[in-house]
Amino acid sequence: MTNKTASGEVSARSTWLAVLARASLSELEAKRLLLGELPVVEQVRPPEVGMLMLRGRVGGTGNPFNLGEASVVRCAVRLGNGALGVAYALGRDKRRAELAALFDALLQDPARHQELQRMLIQPLQAMQAQARANRRREVAPSKVEFFTLVRGDA
């Protein structure tokens, strides 16, 4: 495996992990029902709730500051074939993180990868993109442009 291939795989995996992390429990449950029989699933790290510190930057580029804390659930599962799936999800929903970790492990199986991309990741990605576009349209009328006038005081 070349470095280019490895970095492409990491990029693809980070993309589907982000999609799974943003998916709702009902969306993940609905997709889980379509899978049918699954291999044996072992919980390496059962779902557990923790906290993390959210950091921000003034203007997106300034000095970092602590914005606040958020609840997060993490989980790790291993399939019978050895694939390790991991998930982190904002909130306290353990089942959501467990399903995301399961799908991560299944997506690593070359035999299931294309089918899961088509039936799971691509539809969720499209729904999430549409939701972001809708939010942008809703808040666009309230956007304020700030500018500074230089006074002639010298």
Summary of the structure (lengths in Angstrom):
residues: 154
radius of gyration: 20.2
end to end distance: 65.0
largest distance: 77.5
contacts: 378
relative contact order: 0.15
helix: 51%
strand: 26%
